[in-house]
Structure formats: C-alpha cells, structure tokens
C-alpha cells in the first residue's frame, strides 16, 4: 500500500499533537489525573451513532451502551444520526466539548469520507481521538445462481470473457461494499459495471431477481440469502475464513493482499483527557471479551476485535490511506 506525502505529513503532525497533549496530561499533579478517572462519568454520556435505528451499528451501539451503563454507573444514551456517509454524526461529535460526555460510534466510512468528500469541515484523524475498535464485519462476494462461476478464479475468467457485461450492485457510491468491489476489480484486472442503490435492501432485491449479477455485501444481510440457497458465495473479503461461512475461502487466496472489511469502534473529540479515554478503552475491551456480547456479534456476522487507542489510531491512518488510493484511482465521486 502506498501512502501519499500528504498523509505522511499529516500523520507526523497528528503524532506531535498527541505527544504534546500527553505531555500536558502527564504534567498535571498525580491527584488531578486520578480524580479525572475516579469521577468519570458523573452524568449521562451522549453516544452518537452515524446509522439509522435497527441497523447493525445501532444494535452494536446499544450493546456497548448497556455494558458501559452497567459498569460505569451512568446512562450512556444512544442517539442515531444517519446521513451523508456518517459525516453529520461525526461533525456533531467533533464540535462537542472534549470532556468524555459525547462519544462517536465510528466506522469504516470515517476512513473513506476524507477522499470522497472535498468539503468536510473537519479532519477525522486530527479532530477525533481513538478509544478502541470493537469489531470487524467481513464482506462476502456473492453472485446470482445464473452466474456460471463457482469460484473466484472462475468468476475472474468469466468477467474477462464478458467485459462490461456484468453488473455489480452496492448499497451506495463510496460505501464499503462499493469500495470492496472496486478494489477487487483493480486487483483482478476486470471491468464490472457498478450499479449503486440507496441501501442494501434494494440492492439485494435486484440481485435475487438477477437484475445485477454480483455484490460484495456485509455478512449481516448476506448470510440469510446464502443460507437459503438463493445466492452463491464465492469468497470472503477477510484474510482468513470466517466462522459463519467456514467453507467459503478468502478472496486473498486467489488475489494475494486483497482485504476489505467494515469495522466499528469508538472515538471522542481530540483533547479528551487521557484518563477518561483509558477508562472507556478498558471497559470497551472488557465488553468485547464478554461471552454474551461476543455471541451477539457472531449472530450479526461480526468478528470481535479489541484494539486499544494507539493501535486503533494506526489502523485508522492505514485504512484512510488505503481507501483514499482506491477512490482516487477509480475516480469515485459522491452522489
């Protein structure tokens, strides 16, 4: 993966900012630092989610919010604010006081938006502090039964023999499903016609009807149709097989280096005191280790992941550079 000079320069600036802030917190008297951790939270916490009610993100947010409520003694109130690729919700949190009382359920769209939208009023990497990643959602490359390919290599051969004749559905321009397909097209050297829909439901409807032939879909919406035998899975976008589709190989087995997944984590405004971030991070990691929450994640087709702040921050920088390159190379523009 190639990271452009602008990304490198920005990451250097961000590291300097983080170091300066960390030094400032470290300079506080020990009793002050302990007090921040000991008294937080002392009132309800606003937990903003960039997707609609009843979405997978909303369900996961409510699981996390209930855990935090139970273990930190204050209500964590979920507030769904969908729209504009999650930027409405993100901007609301960016503009909030950095005191730990407004959190964002961030996701893969936050790594996509910087290259997709040129009029953002915030810089996610600069303006938001990572708390923890909690899960990843692999996608599934699925085809209509009429497609005469039962493996990824067979599909690539079929697409090369029929350039521009195969329609690829997605839940919308610039979303994880679209970009997973664009990355596949680029690495496989094939020409698929992108057909964007406004959400997964209409895309799946047309895929089931054979109006489109292939889709890279997130597991929560893909699994019911696959298990019913209505769609055929060819590969998963994770680097390894996933428990919910143990017989479906990773696309990377045939296109080395290919990997794409949705992901969810938590972030707070930059400047939030380090002891508060530490408190939240430890609780989120404990939540992901809970067997009931892990089981619920599994039902949603998600893979539990515990990435603490520093590791999660590096992951976000890498994802932003990766998808930025895909967007620029494919010339993708928002609707």
C-alpha positions as CSV (number, residue, x, y, z in Angstrom):
1,X,0.0,0.0,0.0
2,X,1.3,3.5,-0.9
3,X,0.7,6.4,1.4
4,X,1.0,9.8,-0.2
5,X,3.2,12.5,1.2
6,X,0.2,14.5,2.4
7,X,-0.9,11.5,4.5
8,X,2.6,11.1,5.9
9,X,2.9,14.8,6.8
10,X,-0.5,14.8,8.4
11,X,0.3,11.7,10.5
12,X,3.5,13.3,11.7
13,X,1.6,16.4,12.7
14,X,-1.0,14.3,14.4
15,X,1.7,12.4,16.4
16,X,3.2,15.7,17.5
17,X,-0.2,16.8,18.7
18,X,-0.8,13.6,20.6
19,X,2.6,13.8,22.2
20,X,2.1,17.4,23.2
21,X,-1.3,16.6,24.7
22,X,0.1,13.5,26.5
23,X,2.9,15.6,27.9
24,X,0.3,18.1,29.2
25,X,-1.7,15.5,31.0
26,X,1.5,13.9,32.4
27,X,2.4,17.4,33.8
28,X,-0.8,17.5,35.9
29,X,-0.5,16.7,39.5
30,X,-1.0,13.0,40.1
31,X,-4.1,13.6,42.3
32,X,-5.7,15.6,39.4
33,X,-5.1,12.8,36.9
34,X,-6.6,10.2,39.3
35,X,-9.5,12.4,40.0
36,X,-10.4,12.6,36.3
37,X,-10.6,8.8,36.2
38,X,-12.2,8.4,39.6
39,X,-15.1,10.8,39.0
40,X,-15.9,10.0,35.3
41,X,-18.7,9.7,34.4
42,X,-20.6,11.8,36.8
43,X,-23.6,12.4,34.5
44,X,-25.1,10.7,31.4
45,X,-23.0,10.3,28.3
46,X,-24.2,11.1,24.8
47,X,-23.3,8.2,22.4
48,X,-23.9,9.3,18.8
49,X,-24.3,6.7,16.0
50,X,-24.0,7.6,12.3
51,X,-26.5,4.9,11.1
52,X,-30.3,4.5,11.4
53,X,-32.2,2.8,14.2
54,X,-32.2,-1.0,14.0
55,X,-29.1,-1.1,11.8
56,X,-26.2,-3.3,12.7
57,X,-24.3,-0.2,14.0
58,X,-27.3,0.8,16.2
59,X,-27.6,-2.7,17.6
60,X,-23.9,-2.8,18.5
61,X,-24.0,0.7,19.9
62,X,-26.8,-0.3,22.2
63,X,-25.0,-3.4,23.4
64,X,-21.9,-1.3,24.2
65,X,-24.0,1.4,25.8
66,X,-25.7,-1.1,28.1
67,X,-22.4,-2.5,29.1
68,X,-20.9,0.9,29.9
69,X,-24.1,1.9,31.8
70,X,-23.9,-1.2,33.9
71,X,-20.2,-0.9,34.7
72,X,-19.7,2.8,35.0
73,X,-22.9,3.7,36.8
74,X,-24.2,6.4,34.4
75,X,-26.6,6.2,31.4
76,X,-24.9,6.0,28.0
77,X,-27.7,7.3,25.7
78,X,-27.7,6.2,22.1
79,X,-28.5,8.9,19.5
80,X,-28.9,7.8,15.9
81,X,-27.9,10.5,13.4
82,X,-27.7,8.9,9.9
83,X,-26.8,10.8,6.7
84,X,-24.0,12.0,4.3
85,X,-21.8,9.0,4.9
86,X,-21.8,9.4,8.6
87,X,-20.5,13.0,8.4
88,X,-23.5,14.5,10.2
89,X,-22.9,12.4,13.3
90,X,-19.1,12.8,13.1
91,X,-19.3,16.6,12.9
92,X,-21.6,16.8,15.9
93,X,-19.1,14.9,18.0
94,X,-16.1,16.9,16.6
95,X,-17.9,20.1,17.7
96,X,-18.6,18.8,21.2
97,X,-16.6,19.6,24.3
98,X,-13.6,17.2,24.8
99,X,-14.8,16.0,28.2
100,X,-15.8,12.4,27.6
101,X,-19.5,13.1,27.6
102,X,-20.0,12.9,23.9
103,X,-18.8,9.8,22.0
104,X,-19.0,8.6,18.4
105,X,-19.6,5.1,17.2
106,X,-17.1,5.5,14.3
107,X,-16.8,3.0,11.4
108,X,-15.1,2.3,8.1
109,X,-16.9,5.2,6.5
110,X,-14.8,7.6,8.6
111,X,-11.7,6.3,6.7
112,X,-13.5,6.6,3.4
113,X,-15.0,10.1,3.6
114,X,-11.8,12.2,3.6
115,X,-11.1,11.2,0.0
116,X,-14.8,11.0,-1.1
117,X,-15.9,14.4,0.2
118,X,-13.8,17.5,-0.5
119,X,-15.9,19.9,1.6
120,X,-15.6,18.4,5.0
121,X,-15.3,20.9,7.8
122,X,-13.3,18.6,10.0
123,X,-10.3,16.2,9.7
124,X,-11.2,12.9,11.4
125,X,-7.6,11.8,12.2
126,X,-6.8,15.3,13.6
127,X,-10.0,16.1,15.3
128,X,-11.0,12.7,16.8
129,X,-9.1,10.6,19.4
130,X,-9.5,6.8,19.0
131,X,-10.7,4.9,22.1
132,X,-11.0,1.3,20.9
133,X,-12.0,-0.8,17.9
134,X,-14.6,-3.4,18.9
135,X,-15.4,-5.4,15.8
136,X,-14.9,-6.0,12.1
137,X,-17.5,-7.1,9.6
138,X,-16.1,-9.0,6.6
139,X,-17.9,-8.8,3.3
140,X,-19.0,-11.7,1.1
141,X,-18.6,-11.8,-2.6
142,X,-21.9,-13.3,-3.7
143,X,-23.4,-14.0,-7.1
144,X,-26.8,-14.8,-8.6
145,X,-27.2,-18.5,-9.3
146,X,-27.3,-17.7,-13.1
147,X,-23.6,-16.7,-13.0
148,X,-21.7,-19.8,-14.2
149,X,-18.8,-19.4,-11.8
150,X,-18.4,-21.3,-8.5
151,X,-15.0,-20.0,-7.5
152,X,-13.2,-16.6,-7.6
153,X,-10.8,-17.7,-10.4
154,X,-13.8,-18.9,-12.4
155,X,-15.6,-15.6,-11.9
156,X,-12.5,-13.6,-12.9
157,X,-12.2,-15.7,-16.1
158,X,-15.9,-15.2,-16.8
159,X,-15.6,-11.4,-16.3
160,X,-12.6,-11.2,-18.6
161,X,-14.6,-13.0,-21.3
162,X,-17.5,-10.6,-20.8
163,X,-16.0,-7.2,-20.2
164,X,-18.6,-4.5,-19.2
165,X,-21.5,-7.1,-19.3
166,X,-21.6,-8.0,-15.6
167,X,-23.4,-5.7,-13.2
168,X,-22.0,-5.2,-9.7
169,X,-24.5,-3.9,-7.1
170,X,-23.7,-1.9,-4.0
171,X,-25.5,-0.1,-1.2
172,X,-24.4,3.3,-2.4
173,X,-21.5,5.2,-4.0
174,X,-18.4,5.2,-1.8
175,X,-19.6,2.8,0.8
176,X,-17.6,-0.2,2.0
177,X,-19.4,-2.6,-0.4
178,X,-18.7,-0.4,-3.4
179,X,-15.0,0.1,-2.5
180,X,-14.5,-3.6,-1.8
181,X,-15.8,-4.3,-5.4
182,X,-13.6,-1.5,-6.8
183,X,-10.5,-3.0,-5.1
184,X,-11.4,-6.4,-6.5
185,X,-11.8,-5.0,-10.0
186,X,-8.5,-3.3,-9.8
187,X,-6.6,-6.3,-8.5
188,X,-8.3,-8.8,-10.8
189,X,-8.0,-6.5,-13.9
190,X,-11.6,-6.8,-14.8
191,X,-14.4,-4.5,-15.9
192,X,-17.6,-4.7,-13.9
193,X,-20.5,-2.1,-14.2
194,X,-21.2,-0.5,-10.9
195,X,-24.9,-0.2,-10.1
196,X,-25.4,1.8,-6.8
197,X,-28.6,1.6,-4.8
198,X,-29.8,3.5,-1.8
199,X,-29.2,0.8,0.8
200,X,-28.6,-2.9,0.9
201,X,-32.2,-4.0,0.8
202,X,-33.0,-2.7,-2.8
203,X,-29.6,-4.0,-3.9
204,X,-30.2,-7.5,-2.6
205,X,-33.7,-7.4,-4.1
206,X,-32.3,-6.8,-7.6
207,X,-29.5,-9.3,-7.0
208,X,-32.1,-12.0,-6.1
209,X,-34.1,-11.1,-9.2
210,X,-31.0,-11.4,-11.4
211,X,-31.1,-7.7,-12.5
212,X,-27.5,-7.5,-11.2
213,X,-25.1,-10.4,-11.0
214,X,-22.6,-9.8,-8.2
215,X,-22.4,-7.9,-4.9
216,X,-19.8,-7.5,-2.1
217,X,-22.2,-7.5,0.8
218,X,-21.7,-7.3,4.6
219,X,-22.4,-10.5,6.4
220,X,-25.5,-9.5,8.3
221,X,-27.5,-9.0,5.1
222,X,-25.7,-11.6,3.0
223,X,-26.0,-14.7,5.3
224,X,-29.8,-15.2,5.2
225,X,-29.9,-15.3,1.4
226,X,-26.8,-17.5,1.2
227,X,-28.1,-20.0,3.8
228,X,-31.4,-20.1,2.0
229,X,-29.5,-21.1,-1.2
230,X,-30.7,-18.0,-3.1
231,X,-27.2,-16.6,-3.6
232,X,-23.9,-18.3,-4.1
233,X,-20.9,-17.1,-2.0
234,X,-17.5,-17.1,-3.9
235,X,-15.2,-15.6,-1.3
236,X,-14.9,-13.6,1.9
237,X,-13.0,-10.3,2.0
238,X,-11.2,-11.1,5.2
239,X,-7.7,-12.5,5.2
240,X,-8.9,-15.7,6.9
241,X,-12.1,-17.8,6.7
242,X,-14.9,-16.7,9.0
243,X,-17.0,-18.9,11.4
244,X,-20.3,-18.0,9.7
245,X,-19.0,-19.2,6.3
246,X,-16.4,-21.9,7.1
247,X,-16.5,-23.4,3.6
248,X,-16.0,-20.1,1.7
249,X,-12.3,-19.2,1.1
250,X,-10.8,-15.7,1.4
251,X,-10.5,-13.8,-1.8
252,X,-6.9,-13.3,-0.8
253,X,-6.2,-17.0,-1.5
254,X,-6.6,-16.1,-5.2
255,X,-5.6,-12.3,-5.1
256,X,-2.8,-12.1,-2.6
257,X,-3.1,-9.0,-0.5
258,X,-6.8,-8.4,-1.0
259,X,-8.6,-7.5,2.1
260,X,-11.7,-5.3,2.9
261,X,-14.0,-5.1,5.8
262,X,-16.3,-2.9,7.6
263,X,-15.3,-2.1,11.1
264,X,-16.7,-0.3,14.2
265,X,-15.1,1.4,17.1
266,X,-15.4,4.3,19.5
267,X,-13.8,7.8,19.3
268,X,-14.1,11.0,21.2
269,X,-13.1,14.6,20.4
270,X,-9.3,15.3,20.4
271,X,-8.3,16.9,23.7
272,X,-10.4,14.5,25.8
273,X,-8.3,13.8,29.0
274,X,-6.2,10.6,28.7
275,X,-7.5,9.1,32.0
276,X,-11.1,9.3,30.6
277,X,-10.0,7.6,27.3
278,X,-8.2,5.0,29.3
279,X,-11.3,4.3,31.4
280,X,-13.5,4.0,28.3
281,X,-11.0,1.9,26.4
282,X,-10.6,-0.6,29.3
283,X,-14.4,-1.0,29.6
284,X,-14.8,-1.5,25.8
285,X,-12.1,-4.1,25.7
286,X,-13.8,-5.9,28.6
287,X,-17.1,-5.7,26.9
288,X,-15.7,-7.3,23.7
289,X,-14.4,-10.2,25.9
290,X,-17.8,-10.9,27.4
291,X,-19.2,-14.1,26.0
292,X,-22.8,-12.8,25.6
293,X,-21.6,-9.8,23.6
294,X,-19.3,-12.0,21.5
295,X,-22.2,-14.3,20.8
296,X,-24.4,-11.4,19.7
297,X,-21.7,-10.1,17.5
298,X,-21.5,-13.6,15.9
299,X,-25.2,-13.5,15.2
300,X,-24.7,-10.3,13.3
301,X,-21.8,-11.8,11.3
302,X,-19.2,-9.6,13.1
303,X,-15.8,-10.6,14.4
304,X,-15.0,-9.2,17.9
305,X,-11.7,-7.2,17.9
306,X,-10.0,-5.4,20.7
307,X,-7.7,-2.6,19.5
308,X,-6.6,-0.1,22.2
309,X,-6.2,3.6,21.4
310,X,-2.7,3.7,19.9
311,X,-3.2,0.5,17.8
312,X,-6.7,1.7,16.7
313,X,-5.3,5.0,15.7
314,X,-2.6,3.4,13.4
315,X,-5.3,1.2,11.9
316,X,-7.4,4.3,11.0
317,X,-4.5,6.1,9.4
318,X,-3.7,3.0,7.3
319,X,-7.4,2.5,6.3
320,X,-7.7,6.1,5.3
321,X,-4.6,5.9,3.0
322,X,-5.8,2.6,1.5
323,X,-9.3,3.6,0.6
324,X,-8.2,7.1,-0.4
325,X,-6.0,5.5,-3.1
326,X,-8.8,3.2,-4.3
327,X,-11.2,6.2,-4.5
328,X,-8.7,8.4,-6.4
329,X,-7.6,5.6,-8.8
330,X,-11.2,4.7,-9.6
331,X,-12.3,8.4,-9.9
332,X,-15.2,7.9,-7.5
333,X,-17.3,10.9,-6.7
334,X,-20.2,11.1,-4.2
335,X,-23.8,11.2,-5.4
